[in-house]
Amino acid sequence: MDATIPAALNCTLSQVGPCAHCRRPCHRYGKGASPLCRTCRTEREAALQAAK
């Protein structure tokens, strides 16, 4: 894994894991983590807003 990924995600290497949807690296574990990467989370939030 590229050492710049944790820095870009503002987390440690041990907190990086695959996005549950697209499998891209994301801040998956620990405080402030999400099972989705930023892109998938944004798309999901937009889809939820459109469904209202």
JOWO-V480187 format. One record per backbone hydrogen bond with DSSP energy under -1.0 kcal/mol. CO is the residue of the C=O (numbers start at 0). NH is the residue of the N-H. E is the energy in kcal/mol with one decimal. If there is no record, write none. Layout:
[[CO	NH	E] [CO	NH	E]]
//
This chain:
[[1	4	-1.4] [3	7	-2.3] [4	8	-1.9] [5	10	-2.4] [11	14	-1.5] [12	15	-1.4] [14	27	-1.4] [14	28	-2.2] [16	25	-2.6] [18	22	-1.1] [23	18	-2.4] [25	16	-2.4] [25	27	-1.7] [26	33	-2.3] [29	32	-1.7] [34	19	-3.4] [36	40	-2.7] [37	41	-2.4] [38	42	-2.3] [39	43	-2.4] [40	44	-2.5] [41	45	-2.2] [42	46	-2.1] [43	47	-2.2] [44	48	-2.1] [45	49	-2.2] [46	50	-1.4]]
//
